[in-house]
């Protein structure tokens, strides 16, 4: 009997584990390492006062946000002003539902899949749908604040995210063509059998990487919240924990994008060579197929791949200056979009003749 995480109880358990075991601690860790890596880039020390090595600094930040007064402009639309940050964080967390962080483990003779059910055949479409809905949170935040800077930030968010969604989606089309499936589990298994997609789709990977930076509004694509021009952009009129939720949603989106890139281009939970060496040469059956040892190894490998992309996010932010808005649009429409179409054409021709 297979136990699938689409069943209500296991789906609820997964949601709770992802929210309180992955998203919230992961976002806090990202905040800490963002400060430490930026300090390293700029030859500073970084947080080192609150707790050992400054490890409790994220907790201090949360306490500060909880204690700050929640100010709402008198002319704002209070309902949508409240809903906007909830939309952003909900979309980011919900996307985790289609990401497999391991294959499966056999417990008591029953198969437990580590992530989405293997029968979920539209994982890619769910991811694209969730990223499309994410733009509403930022746009509504800008409009509902009744502030010209917030409105401009919301409009920038809408145009930027819609523009780069096209390139991002087309980069995924080439991956789907190679794997022949929209099932994310199947895409990972295909990479385990035939090699990681980054070697077959290097151009698609670069397009997806750049588009992901733009989708998450990270520098050098942080035009929706450009401080010199827009004060704070779409979240100018947010304070306290509402601003904290936007902050959390940005890091959650970074984690999701990193997980998707690791899954679709770096083999996801696949660990090359090592399981065969451990089982066949060293005789450690604990790492055999379906064993808990292999499951832990797959989860650890997947986490390491995500950590690599998160480091890249932070490194790029503190290394490359912000684009002008016209440069941002030109890159999306005149460079990335044509390259994505060319990549699909080349992929089709290779599959046809080879």
Rosetta silent file (secondary structure, phi, psi, omega in degrees, C-alpha in Angstrom):
SEQUENCE: XXXXXXXXXXXXXXXXXXXXXXXXXXXXXXXXXXXXXXXXXXXXXXXXXXXXXXXXXXXXXXXXXXXXXXXXXXXXXXXXXXXXXXXXXXXXXXXXXXXXXXXXXXXXXXXXXXXXXXXXXXXXXXXXXXXXXXXXXXXXXXXXXXXXXXXXXXXXXXXXXXXXXXXXXXXXXXXXXXXXXXXXXXXXXXXXXXXXXXXXXXXXXXXXXXXXXXXXXXXXXXXXXXXXXXXXXXXXXXXXXXXXXXXXXXXXXXXXXXXXXXXXXXXXXXXXXXXXXXXXXXXXXXXXXXXXXXXXXXXXXXXXXXXXXXXXXXXXXXXXXXXXXXXXXXXXXXXXXXXXXXXXXXXXXXXXXX
SCORE:     score description
SCORE:     0.000 S_00000001
   1 L     0.000  128.316  178.783    0.000    0.000    0.000 S_00000001
   2 E   -91.795  137.478  174.416    1.412    3.380   -0.982 S_00000001
   3 E  -103.165  112.643 -175.939    1.023    6.375    1.316 S_00000001
   4 L  -106.065  142.563 -177.410    0.755    9.465   -0.841 S_00000001
   5 L   -75.526    6.245  171.651    1.033   12.998    0.443 S_00000001
   6 L   -83.322  -14.548  175.822   -2.088   13.928   -1.505 S_00000001
   7 L   -66.296  144.681 -171.269   -4.107   12.248    1.235 S_00000001
   8 H   -54.042  -46.593 -175.045   -5.578   14.867    3.587 S_00000001
   9 H   -66.518  -47.257 -178.739   -3.708   13.959    6.761 S_00000001
  10 H   -68.351  -33.079  176.418   -0.292   13.652    5.145 S_00000001
  11 H   -63.995  -40.274  177.808   -0.903   16.794    3.098 S_00000001
  12 H   -65.195  -42.419  178.444   -1.654   18.675    6.317 S_00000001
  13 H   -60.840  -43.479 -179.519    1.481   17.268    7.962 S_00000001
  14 H   -62.886  -41.134  179.836    3.569   18.320    4.982 S_00000001
  15 H   -61.417  -45.888 -179.778    2.115   21.837    5.061 S_00000001
  16 H   -64.034  -44.345 -179.963    2.886   22.255    8.751 S_00000001
  17 H   -63.092  -43.385 -179.422    6.397   20.838    8.350 S_00000001
  18 H   -64.277  -42.954 -176.044    7.127   23.057    5.344 S_00000001
  19 H   -69.272  -51.038 -173.732    5.812   26.204    7.006 S_00000001
  20 H   -93.794  -16.038 -179.278    7.339   25.810   10.455 S_00000001
  21 H  -105.830  -17.550 -176.643   10.255   23.541    9.594 S_00000001
  22 H  -123.629  -57.507 -171.192   11.450   24.953    6.279 S_00000001
  23 H   -66.197  -55.720 -176.202   10.005   28.336    5.281 S_00000001
  24 H   -65.375  -50.687  175.986   10.200   30.253    8.574 S_00000001
  25 H   -63.616  -36.667 -179.949   13.603   28.897    9.725 S_00000001
  26 H   -64.914  -41.100  177.952   14.889   29.093    6.152 S_00000001
  27 H   -65.559  -40.977  177.829   13.877   32.738    5.790 S_00000001
  28 H   -62.559  -42.253  178.083   15.476   33.570    9.149 S_00000001
  29 H   -64.305  -37.660  178.988   18.664   31.819    8.089 S_00000001
  30 H   -63.572  -40.859  178.356   18.618   33.721    4.792 S_00000001
  31 H   -60.601  -44.954 -179.316   18.376   37.038    6.638 S_00000001
  32 H   -63.381  -49.122 -177.324   21.364   36.120    8.794 S_00000001
  33 H   -71.490  -28.126  173.306   23.506   34.888    5.924 S_00000001
  34 H   -58.824  -45.361 -179.332   22.475   37.858    3.766 S_00000001
  35 H   -68.543  -40.230 -178.406   23.969   40.137    6.411 S_00000001
  36 H   -68.997  -43.181 -179.035   27.054   37.992    6.892 S_00000001
  37 H   -69.193  -39.098  176.942   27.766   37.574    3.176 S_00000001
  38 H   -63.680  -37.405  176.455   27.185   41.272    2.486 S_00000001
  39 H   -64.786  -39.342  178.285   29.602   42.055    5.310 S_00000001
  40 H   -64.143  -42.104 -179.732   32.119   39.657    3.774 S_00000001
  41 H   -64.680  -37.870 -174.612   31.740   41.322    0.354 S_00000001
  42 L   -99.061   12.787  178.669   32.157   44.803    1.856 S_00000001
  43 L    57.472   45.455  173.852   34.921   43.873    4.338 S_00000001
  44 L  -116.181 -179.652 -178.501   32.696   44.385    7.373 S_00000001
  45 L   -91.879  -41.590 -176.026   31.967   42.212   10.387 S_00000001
  46 L    85.310 -175.950 -177.119   28.205   41.853   10.182 S_00000001
  47 L   -61.896  126.248 -179.237   25.893   40.942   13.087 S_00000001
  48 L  -149.747   14.986 -176.729   27.958   39.749   16.047 S_00000001
  49 L  -107.722  -38.879 -175.249   26.299   41.152   19.169 S_00000001
  50 L   -89.724  100.363 -177.569   22.960   39.349   19.604 S_00000001
  51 L    81.167  170.550  179.163   23.829   35.806   20.596 S_00000001
  52 H   -62.400  126.944 -178.598   26.979   33.866   19.660 S_00000001
  53 H    59.701   19.338 -179.311   28.255   35.056   16.260 S_00000001
  54 H    72.759   19.974 -174.706   25.078   37.157   16.004 S_00000001
  55 L   -67.313  -22.080 -179.609   22.935   34.038   15.425 S_00000001
  56 L   -91.365    5.363  179.928   20.015   35.456   17.401 S_00000001
  57 H   -59.590  -42.724  177.449   19.837   38.616   15.273 S_00000001
  58 H   -59.676  -35.653  177.663   16.925   37.288   13.132 S_00000001
  59 H   -66.483  -41.213  177.556   14.935   36.644   16.323 S_00000001
  60 H   -62.310  -37.216  178.219   15.658   40.196   17.491 S_00000001
  61 H   -64.609  -41.894  179.680   14.439   41.494   14.124 S_00000001
  62 H   -64.603  -43.362  178.745   11.169   39.569   14.448 S_00000001
  63 H   -60.725  -41.116  178.395   10.611   40.878   17.996 S_00000001
  64 H   -61.832  -44.335 -179.760   11.223   44.420   16.748 S_00000001
  65 H   -66.105  -37.153  179.130    8.693   44.023   13.944 S_00000001
  66 H   -66.002  -32.344 -176.274    6.106   42.542   16.313 S_00000001
  67 H   -87.963  -13.954 -179.934    6.469   45.490   18.693 S_00000001
  68 L   -73.753  147.836 -179.536    6.330   48.197   16.011 S_00000001
  69 L   -70.945  137.794  178.631    3.041   50.004   15.516 S_00000001
  70 L   -88.323  101.658 -177.671    0.999   48.920   12.506 S_00000001
  71 L   -94.800  133.956  177.612    0.285   52.181   10.669 S_00000001
  72 L  -126.387  125.205  178.949   -2.351   52.313    7.928 S_00000001
  73 L   -56.500  141.761 -176.461   -2.883   55.459    5.829 S_00000001
  74 L   -62.545  -30.788 -177.924   -6.290   57.002    6.481 S_00000001
  75 L   -94.461    5.211 -178.122   -7.151   57.031    2.765 S_00000001
  76 L   -75.810  157.000  171.183   -5.943   53.479    2.125 S_00000001
  77 L   -83.023  101.479 -168.338   -8.238   50.604    1.215 S_00000001
  78 H   -64.914  -33.374 -179.509   -7.857   48.774    4.509 S_00000001
  79 H   -64.638  -52.076 -178.894   -9.182   45.420    3.305 S_00000001
  80 H   -73.523  -29.113  175.402   -6.770   45.060    0.407 S_00000001
  81 H   -61.150  -35.088  177.863   -3.994   46.714    2.400 S_00000001
  82 H   -77.330  -38.254 -174.816   -4.343   43.824    4.839 S_00000001
  83 H   -74.926  -29.305 -172.765   -4.725   41.095    2.196 S_00000001
  84 H   -55.026  -52.737  179.313   -1.730   42.048    0.011 S_00000001
  85 H   -64.872  -30.294  178.334    1.061   40.639    2.224 S_00000001
  86 H   -67.153  -37.323  176.690   -1.014   37.515    2.916 S_00000001
  87 H   -62.094  -44.828 -177.431   -1.326   36.861   -0.815 S_00000001
  88 H   -61.999  -47.069 -177.160    2.441   37.151   -1.263 S_00000001
  89 H   -72.593  -35.090  179.855    3.364   34.754    1.547 S_00000001
  90 H   -64.450  -43.522  179.354    0.580   32.279    0.709 S_00000001
  91 H   -62.600  -43.389 -178.708    1.697   31.980   -2.910 S_00000001
  92 H   -62.893  -45.204 -178.015    5.330   31.468   -1.881 S_00000001
  93 H   -70.234  -40.298 -176.795    4.500   28.762    0.661 S_00000001
  94 H   -62.217  -30.256 -178.078    1.923   27.005   -1.556 S_00000001
  95 H   -64.721  -25.335  178.298    4.493   26.493   -4.314 S_00000001
  96 H   -60.924  -21.330 -175.347    6.431   24.151   -2.027 S_00000001
  97 H   -62.138  -22.100 -176.230    3.601   21.629   -2.452 S_00000001
  98 H  -106.051   10.837 -177.529    4.906   20.545   -5.873 S_00000001
  99 L  -103.711  115.513  175.922    8.598   20.259   -4.961 S_00000001
 100 L   -81.193  123.188 -179.856    9.898   16.738   -4.189 S_00000001
 101 L   -99.869    8.220  175.392   12.720   16.906   -1.628 S_00000001
 102 L  -175.563  173.902 -179.009   13.468   13.176   -1.877 S_00000001
 103 L   -85.882  -84.006  178.304   12.225   10.068   -3.684 S_00000001
 104 E  -158.051  164.549  176.521   10.623    7.673   -1.217 S_00000001
 105 E  -139.059  140.295 -179.939   11.297    5.655    1.920 S_00000001
 106 E   -95.891  117.961 -179.405    9.811    2.313    2.939 S_00000001
 107 E  -124.001  116.585  179.911    8.525    2.343    6.525 S_00000001
 108 L    61.362   34.242 -179.787    6.883   -0.782    7.917 S_00000001
 109 L    80.590    1.464 -179.462    6.440   -2.214    4.445 S_00000001
 110 E  -113.251  144.627 -177.277    4.666    0.911    3.217 S_00000001
 111 E   -92.781  122.093  177.106    6.040    3.439    0.728 S_00000001
 112 E  -113.132  118.749 -179.288    6.088    7.065    1.849 S_00000001
 113 E   -83.707  134.503 -175.829    6.939    9.576   -0.866 S_00000001
 114 L   -89.080   74.516  179.823    9.117   12.479    0.233 S_00000001
 115 L   137.426 -146.141 -176.265    7.233   15.294   -1.333 S_00000001
 116 L   -69.098  151.521  177.891    4.507   15.573   -3.914 S_00000001
 117 L   -59.381  139.168  178.804    2.629   12.473   -5.023 S_00000001
 118 L   -65.655  -12.029  179.432    4.245   10.760   -8.045 S_00000001
 119 L   -90.704    0.944  177.857    0.816   10.850   -9.686 S_00000001
 120 L   -81.197  101.974 -170.165    0.733   14.664   -9.751 S_00000001
 121 L   -95.185    6.496 -177.538    1.275   15.204  -13.458 S_00000001
 122 L  -126.256   31.988 -177.324    0.923   18.979  -13.609 S_00000001
 123 H   -57.597  -41.452  179.665    3.606   20.103  -11.172 S_00000001
 124 H   -63.228  -41.636 -179.343    5.197   22.480  -13.680 S_00000001
 125 H   -66.424  -37.388  177.872    1.840   24.090  -14.449 S_00000001
 126 H   -64.010  -42.574  177.968    1.101   24.563  -10.747 S_00000001
 127 H   -60.744  -46.243  179.419    4.462   26.285  -10.277 S_00000001
 128 H   -64.244  -37.577  179.429    3.821   28.640  -13.204 S_00000001
 129 H   -65.617  -42.336 -179.224    0.307   29.361  -11.949 S_00000001
 130 H   -65.299  -42.152  178.914    1.552   30.214   -8.465 S_00000001
 131 H   -65.436  -31.064  177.902    4.258   32.550   -9.771 S_00000001
 132 H   -69.640  -38.146 -179.971    1.635   34.280  -11.930 S_00000001
 133 H   -70.209  -27.822 -176.820   -0.643   34.858   -8.937 S_00000001
 134 H   -57.064  -27.309 -178.461    2.264   36.283   -6.917 S_00000001
 135 H   -66.227  -26.292 -177.706    2.157   39.545   -8.853 S_00000001
 136 H   -63.768  -38.183 -178.765   -1.257   40.350   -7.373 S_00000001
 137 H   -59.321  -45.569 -177.973    0.127   40.730   -3.859 S_00000001
 138 H   -72.855  -39.892 -179.495    2.606   43.428   -4.850 S_00000001
 139 H   -66.268  -44.292  178.629    0.258   45.225   -7.228 S_00000001
 140 H   -64.407  -37.322  178.087   -2.591   45.312   -4.705 S_00000001
 141 H   -60.677  -43.544 -179.775   -0.183   46.555   -2.021 S_00000001
 142 H   -67.553  -42.123 -178.321    0.834   49.481   -4.213 S_00000001
 143 H   -70.676  -43.454 -173.117   -2.716   50.362   -5.256 S_00000001
 144 H   -71.918  -17.267 -177.376   -4.371   49.988   -1.842 S_00000001
 145 L   -75.040  -17.923 -178.344   -1.839   52.241   -0.067 S_00000001
 146 L    56.972   45.784 -179.090   -3.104   55.371   -1.864 S_00000001
 147 L  -136.297  132.354 -174.369    0.470   56.591   -2.235 S_00000001
 148 H   -64.587  -35.813  178.312    2.054   57.599   -5.537 S_00000001
 149 H   -67.481  -42.133  177.395    5.371   55.943   -4.694 S_00000001
 150 H   -63.365  -41.940 -179.960    3.600   52.729   -3.687 S_00000001
 151 H   -62.492  -44.399  178.545    1.469   52.818   -6.841 S_00000001
 152 H   -63.426  -38.657  176.782    4.523   53.232   -9.081 S_00000001
 153 H   -64.342  -39.935  177.438    6.225   50.368   -7.255 S_00000001
 154 H   -65.434  -40.889  178.156    3.168   48.166   -7.746 S_00000001
 155 H   -65.826  -39.805  176.299    2.997   49.006  -11.454 S_00000001
 156 H   -61.855  -41.723  178.761    6.688   48.270  -11.839 S_00000001
 157 H   -59.114  -46.477 -177.949    6.156   44.930  -10.094 S_00000001
 158 H   -61.572  -50.763 -176.878    3.339   44.023  -12.462 S_00000001
 159 H   -66.332  -39.063 -178.617    5.185   44.931  -15.663 S_00000001
 160 H   -67.678  -48.399 -175.329    8.459   43.378  -14.494 S_00000001
 161 H   -70.005  -38.054  177.663    7.046   40.081  -13.273 S_00000001
 162 H   -65.821  -40.632 -179.439    4.737   39.622  -16.260 S_00000001
 163 H   -62.041  -47.150 -174.535    7.602   40.384  -18.671 S_00000001
 164 H   -82.135  -15.881  173.682   10.028   37.915  -17.130 S_00000001
 165 H   -62.639  -33.442  179.966    7.383   35.207  -16.606 S_00000001
 166 H   -62.652  -49.414  179.815    7.380   34.722  -20.373 S_00000001
 167 H   -65.670  -39.946 -179.961   11.095   33.944  -20.530 S_00000001
 168 H   -62.665  -45.510  179.645   10.906   31.835  -17.383 S_00000001
 169 H   -65.769  -39.282  179.266    8.044   29.753  -18.743 S_00000001
 170 H   -68.607  -31.284  175.387    9.694   29.285  -22.133 S_00000001
 171 H   -64.461  -34.313  178.212   12.895   28.121  -20.435 S_00000001
 172 H   -73.352  -27.653  179.678   10.813   25.417  -18.748 S_00000001
 173 H   -58.990  -41.839  179.664    9.273   24.392  -22.072 S_00000001
 174 H   -63.857  -38.381  177.202   12.653   23.109  -23.262 S_00000001
 175 H   -64.219  -43.576  178.627   13.047   21.061  -20.071 S_00000001
 176 H   -63.347  -37.434  178.207    9.585   19.573  -20.544 S_00000001
 177 H   -61.357  -42.121 -178.674   10.453   18.724  -24.164 S_00000001
 178 H   -68.828  -43.824 -176.248   13.518   16.775  -23.054 S_00000001
 179 H   -81.770  -25.243 -178.966   11.780   14.935  -20.217 S_00000001
 180 L    70.987   23.891 -177.737    8.476   14.457  -22.019 S_00000001
 181 L  -155.266  149.257  171.525    6.522   15.096  -18.832 S_00000001
 182 L   -94.477   -1.047  179.825    5.045   17.863  -16.686 S_00000001
 183 L   -79.299  116.789 -175.819    5.507   15.629  -13.633 S_00000001
 184 H   -64.892  -37.032  175.422    8.337   17.096  -11.544 S_00000001
 185 H   -58.011  -44.718 -179.066    9.100   13.698   -9.978 S_00000001
 186 H   -65.681  -35.429  177.603    9.472   12.213  -13.440 S_00000001
 187 H   -63.268  -41.216  178.134   11.760   15.055  -14.519 S_00000001
 188 H   -66.212  -44.095  179.600   14.069   14.323  -11.574 S_00000001
 189 H   -62.458  -39.841  177.805   14.028   10.571  -12.300 S_00000001
 190 H   -61.452  -39.091  177.331   14.815   11.277  -15.959 S_00000001
 191 H   -68.564  -35.414  177.391   17.840   13.335  -14.887 S_00000001
 192 H   -64.053  -32.426 -178.293   18.968   10.521  -12.576 S_00000001
 193 H   -86.310  -34.232 -170.329   18.876    8.123  -15.539 S_00000001
 194 H  -119.917   -1.792 -178.600   20.216   10.355  -18.326 S_00000001
 195 L   108.261  153.109 -176.235   22.166   13.199  -16.706 S_00000001
 196 L   -68.098  147.821 -176.834   21.253   16.587  -15.282 S_00000001
 197 H   -68.304  -20.242  179.978   19.426   19.052  -17.498 S_00000001
 198 H   -62.675  -26.278  179.079   21.998   21.782  -16.940 S_00000001
 199 H   -81.389  -24.898  178.174   24.284   19.878  -19.340 S_00000001
 200 H   -93.447  -25.556 -175.311   21.548   19.616  -21.991 S_00000001
 201 L  -130.209   58.525  179.798   20.037   23.059  -21.385 S_00000001
 202 H   -63.934  -38.920  178.800   22.819   25.483  -20.374 S_00000001
 203 H   -68.198  -42.932  177.444   21.136   28.399  -22.170 S_00000001
 204 H   -60.661  -36.590  178.520   17.760   27.528  -20.664 S_00000001
 205 H   -65.310  -44.543 -179.956   19.353   27.411  -17.235 S_00000001
 206 H   -63.558  -42.823  178.353   20.887   30.881  -17.610 S_00000001
 207 H   -61.506  -46.068 -179.538   17.571   32.307  -18.851 S_00000001
 208 H   -63.874  -39.372 -179.467   15.692   30.718  -15.963 S_00000001
 209 H   -62.466  -49.170 -179.236   18.283   31.954  -13.463 S_00000001
 210 H   -65.164  -42.984  179.778   18.088   35.581  -14.633 S_00000001
 211 H   -64.203  -33.226  178.648   14.290   35.487  -14.877 S_00000001
 212 H   -66.213  -38.227  176.061   14.106   34.081  -11.341 S_00000001
 213 H   -61.335  -42.308  179.965   16.054   37.055  -10.017 S_00000001
 214 H   -69.383  -36.992 -179.262   13.595   39.381  -11.728 S_00000001
 215 H   -65.672  -32.453 -179.092   10.572   37.372  -10.510 S_00000001
 216 L   -93.101    5.660  178.117   11.696   37.665   -6.892 S_00000001
 217 L    58.491   34.078  178.758   12.475   41.412   -7.241 S_00000001
 218 L   -91.598  150.234  175.648   16.055   40.867   -6.124 S_00000001
 219 L   -58.926  140.882    9.402   18.897   43.182   -7.057 S_00000001
 220 L   -87.950   21.651 -179.172   19.883   44.063   -9.704 S_00000001
 221 L  -111.564   28.598 -176.016   16.162   43.759  -10.557 S_00000001
 222 L   -92.247   41.697  179.619   14.746   45.433   -7.434 S_00000001
 223 H   -63.674  -32.413 -179.710   13.182   48.335   -9.339 S_00000001
 224 H   -63.959  -16.221 -179.945    9.753   47.940   -7.617 S_00000001
 225 H  -130.070   28.089 -177.010   11.311   49.031   -4.320 S_00000001
 226 L   -60.658  110.268 -174.178   14.151   51.271   -5.537 S_00000001
 227 H   -60.777  -43.288 -178.004   14.844   53.491   -2.517 S_00000001
 228 H   -64.507  -22.780 -176.304   16.377   56.511   -4.337 S_00000001
 229 H  -105.760  -39.743 -168.253   13.327   56.775   -6.593 S_00000001
 230 H  -121.938   16.208 -178.832   10.339   55.278   -4.764 S_00000001
 231 L    65.949  -68.310  175.423   11.197   55.479   -1.034 S_00000001
 232 L  -147.347    3.242  179.119   10.290   51.816   -0.560 S_00000001
 233 H    71.621 -139.401 -172.438    8.084   51.113   -3.544 S_00000001
 234 H   -61.256  -23.746 -179.637    5.001   48.966   -3.090 S_00000001
 235 H  -106.008   24.239  178.640    5.599   48.514    0.668 S_00000001
 236 L   -57.253  -40.832 -175.145    6.282   52.191    1.480 S_00000001
 237 L   -94.110   19.872  178.590    3.103   52.407    3.595 S_00000001
 238 L  -109.535  141.990  178.396    3.657   49.127    5.422 S_00000001
 239 L  -143.422  174.396  177.263    5.129   48.806    8.892 S_00000001
 240 H    61.288 -142.905 -173.892    5.360   46.292   11.695 S_00000001
 241 H   -74.058  -21.330  175.281    4.613   42.674   10.963 S_00000001
 242 H   -64.463  -43.313  173.961    2.869   43.430    7.652 S_00000001
 243 H   -63.480  -38.264  178.415    6.182   44.674    6.314 S_00000001
 244 H   -60.568  -35.106  178.736    7.763   41.637    7.956 S_00000001
 245 H   -68.432  -40.382  174.237    5.448   39.344    5.989 S_00000001
 246 H   -60.181  -42.430  179.119    6.525   40.976    2.714 S_00000001
 247 H   -60.837  -45.623  178.778   10.121   40.523    3.838 S_00000001
 248 H   -63.957  -40.432 -179.156    9.429   36.873    4.674 S_00000001
 249 H   -63.320  -36.736  178.791    7.634   36.329    1.353 S_00000001
 250 H   -63.015  -44.805 -179.606   10.666   37.600   -0.583 S_00000001
 251 H   -72.090  -34.315  175.334   12.984   35.120    1.084 S_00000001
 252 H   -63.306  -40.272  177.163   10.414   32.329    0.791 S_00000001
 253 H   -64.580  -36.166  175.781   10.198   33.069   -2.943 S_00000001
 254 H   -62.823  -43.183  179.966   13.990   32.898   -3.130 S_00000001
 255 H   -64.353  -42.629  178.874   13.948   29.477   -1.472 S_00000001
 256 H   -62.172  -47.402 -179.854   11.202   28.269   -3.837 S_00000001
 257 H   -61.436  -41.162  177.863   13.058   29.529   -6.928 S_00000001
 258 H   -63.408  -40.909  179.294   16.283   27.913   -5.722 S_00000001
 259 H   -65.594  -40.398  179.291   14.449   24.638   -5.104 S_00000001
 260 H   -66.032  -43.217  178.526   12.868   24.722   -8.573 S_00000001
 261 H   -62.337  -43.314  177.907   16.226   25.455  -10.241 S_00000001
 262 H   -62.927  -37.652 -177.077   17.868   22.632   -8.287 S_00000001
 263 H   -71.920  -45.157 -172.033   15.005   20.290   -9.205 S_00000001
 264 H   -87.706  -21.293 -175.771   14.744   21.029  -12.907 S_00000001
 265 H  -122.030  -24.350 -178.424   18.394   21.618  -13.794 S_00000001
 266 L  -115.112   23.983  172.312   20.597   20.024  -11.108 S_00000001
 267 L    81.715    3.284  177.971   18.830   16.726  -10.633 S_00000001
 268 L    57.463 -123.443 -178.068   16.811   17.658   -7.553 S_00000001
 269 L   -80.928   -1.408 -176.558   17.299   15.029   -4.864 S_00000001
 270 L   -65.973  131.331  177.012   19.493   12.881   -7.137 S_00000001
 271 L  -113.084  107.462 -176.610   22.908   12.040   -5.661 S_00000001
 272 L   -72.998  138.058  170.321   25.280   10.853   -8.417 S_00000001
 273 L    70.416  -45.102 -169.815   27.643    7.889   -7.797 S_00000001
 274 H   -58.765  -46.463  178.995   27.697    8.048   -3.998 S_00000001
 275 H   -58.748  -40.251  178.203   24.784    5.648   -3.235 S_00000001
 276 H   -62.749  -40.546  179.204   26.274    2.995   -5.551 S_00000001
 277 H   -65.197  -44.344 -177.471   29.648    3.357   -3.869 S_00000001
 278 H   -65.930  -37.965 -175.702   28.163    3.129   -0.379 S_00000001
 279 H   -86.708  -50.613 -171.936   25.988    0.092   -1.170 S_00000001
 280 H   -80.724  -36.831 -177.118   27.946   -1.925   -3.735 S_00000001
 281 H   -94.660  -38.118 -179.257   31.537   -1.235   -2.682 S_00000001
 282 L   -97.526  -13.461  177.282   31.242   -0.585    1.045 S_00000001
 283 L    74.225   22.827  179.773   28.230   -2.808    1.644 S_00000001
 284 L   -87.977   86.038 -177.512   26.261   -0.171    3.535 S_00000001
 285 H   -66.017  -13.241  176.699   22.746   -1.394    2.760 S_00000001
 286 H   -58.672  -22.593 -179.429   21.446    1.412    4.979 S_00000001
 287 H  -104.150   20.034  177.820   21.795    3.591    1.863 S_00000001
 288 L   -75.247  171.021 -178.898   19.901    1.209   -0.440 S_00000001
 289 L   -59.678  126.358  179.549   16.810    2.121   -2.430 S_00000001
 290 L    86.808   -4.396 -179.700   13.936    2.913   -0.104 S_00000001
 291 L   -84.330  155.855 -177.760   16.123    2.985    3.007 S_00000001
 292 H   -65.445  -31.525  179.705   16.076    5.856    5.482 S_00000001
 293 H   -63.296  -44.123  178.745   19.799    6.493    4.959 S_00000001
 294 H   -66.397  -38.695  178.687   19.331    7.174    1.253 S_00000001
 295 H   -60.932  -44.485  178.457   16.312    9.379    1.994 S_00000001
 296 H   -64.863  -38.068  178.024   18.362   11.488    4.422 S_00000001
 297 H   -64.879  -40.609  178.643   21.197   11.680    1.887 S_00000001
 298 H   -65.621  -43.311  178.882   18.783   12.853   -0.804 S_00000001
 299 H   -63.496  -42.953  178.673   17.260   15.502    1.466 S_00000001
 300 H   -63.439  -41.413  178.719   20.740   16.708    2.488 S_00000001
 301 H   -64.476  -44.120  178.445   21.899   16.871   -1.133 S_00000001
 302 H   -61.738  -41.381  178.276   18.780   18.776   -2.185 S_00000001
 303 H   -63.251  -40.105  179.027   19.265   21.215    0.707 S_00000001
 304 H   -64.420  -38.331  178.057   22.896   21.791   -0.322 S_00000001
 305 H   -65.773  -41.050  176.788   21.836   22.589   -3.887 S_00000001
 306 H   -62.385  -43.685 -179.907   19.261   25.084   -2.601 S_00000001
 307 H   -60.539  -36.675  177.999   21.894   26.664   -0.342 S_00000001
 308 H   -61.238  -46.367 -179.175   24.195   27.113   -3.356 S_00000001
 309 H   -68.539  -34.856  177.007   21.543   29.062   -5.288 S_00000001
 310 H   -65.324  -40.033  175.443   20.670   31.153   -2.225 S_00000001
 311 H   -60.990  -39.397  179.281   24.333   32.077   -1.858 S_00000001
 312 H   -64.706  -40.850  175.882   24.314   33.056   -5.539 S_00000001
 313 H   -54.180  -50.901 -175.088   21.239   35.245   -4.948 S_00000001
 314 H   -69.464  -41.953 -179.309   22.991   37.120   -2.145 S_00000001
 315 H   -60.517  -45.727 -179.765   26.351   37.333   -3.916 S_00000001
 316 H   -62.999  -40.329 -178.200   24.777   38.827   -7.045 S_00000001
 317 H   -58.383  -40.130 -175.149   22.841   41.377   -4.989 S_00000001
 318 L   -95.868   12.654 -178.706   25.989   42.792   -3.457 S_00000001
 319 L  -121.219  -26.482 -173.401   28.073   42.608   -6.635 S_00000001
 320 L  -118.519  130.667  179.168   25.988   44.082   -9.487 S_00000001
 321 L   -70.372  159.354 -179.062   24.441   47.583   -9.521 S_00000001
 322 L   -66.330  140.724  175.443   20.729   48.093  -10.153 S_00000001
 323 L   -73.853  155.790  163.471   19.564   48.370  -13.771 S_00000001
 324 L   -72.470  159.887 -174.516   17.697   51.368  -15.098 S_00000001
 325 H   -66.181  -37.020  178.909   14.068   50.567  -15.777 S_00000001
 326 H   -67.337  -34.581  175.893   14.458   50.779  -19.557 S_00000001
 327 H   -65.212  -38.487  178.608   17.443   48.414  -19.339 S_00000001
 328 H   -60.665  -47.925 -179.118   15.322   46.029  -17.292 S_00000001
 329 H   -68.045  -39.835  178.770   12.567   45.936  -19.905 S_00000001
 330 H   -62.253  -40.665  179.521   15.019   45.699  -22.816 S_00000001
 331 H   -62.740  -42.704 -177.789   16.739   42.714  -21.213 S_00000001
 332 H   -70.038  -46.337 -172.539   13.452   40.906  -20.713 S_00000001
 333 H   -89.629  -34.616 -172.798   11.788   41.606  -24.082 S_00000001
 334 H   -99.167  -15.308 -178.064   14.705   42.080  -26.497 S_00000001
 335 H  -119.194  -61.352 -174.130   17.261   39.597  -25.174 S_00000001
 336 H   -66.086  -44.034 -178.404   15.862   36.896  -22.866 S_00000001
 337 H   -63.157  -48.424  175.985   12.586   36.314  -24.738 S_00000001
 338 H   -61.691  -39.434  178.450   14.213   35.843  -28.197 S_00000001
 339 H   -62.752  -38.974  178.840   16.922   33.650  -26.635 S_00000001
 340 H   -64.158  -39.985  178.008   14.252   31.498  -24.962 S_00000001
 341 H   -67.213  -41.127  176.859   12.475   31.030  -28.305 S_00000001
 342 H   -62.692  -39.402  179.635   15.755   30.178  -30.042 S_00000001
 343 H   -62.155  -40.352  177.437   16.523   27.692  -27.272 S_00000001
 344 H   -64.863  -41.699  178.924   13.199   25.924  -27.863 S_00000001
 345 H   -61.511  -47.439 -179.998   13.895   25.819  -31.614 S_00000001
 346 H   -62.798  -42.613  179.320   17.379   24.350  -31.119 S_00000001
 347 H   -60.331  -43.046  178.816   16.059   21.813  -28.607 S_00000001
 348 H   -63.827  -42.032  179.703   13.364   20.693  -31.064 S_00000001
 349 H   -65.500  -41.493  178.415   15.840   20.352  -33.927 S_00000001
 350 H   -63.341  -42.893 -179.767   18.268   18.341  -31.798 S_00000001
 351 H   -68.069  -28.560 -178.943   15.488   16.023  -30.637 S_00000001
 352 H   -75.609  -39.732 -171.356   14.287   15.615  -34.226 S_00000001
 353 H  -105.634   -8.070 -178.708   17.606   14.755  -35.849 S_00000001
 354 L  -118.159    0.000    0.000   19.602   13.102  -33.039 S_00000001
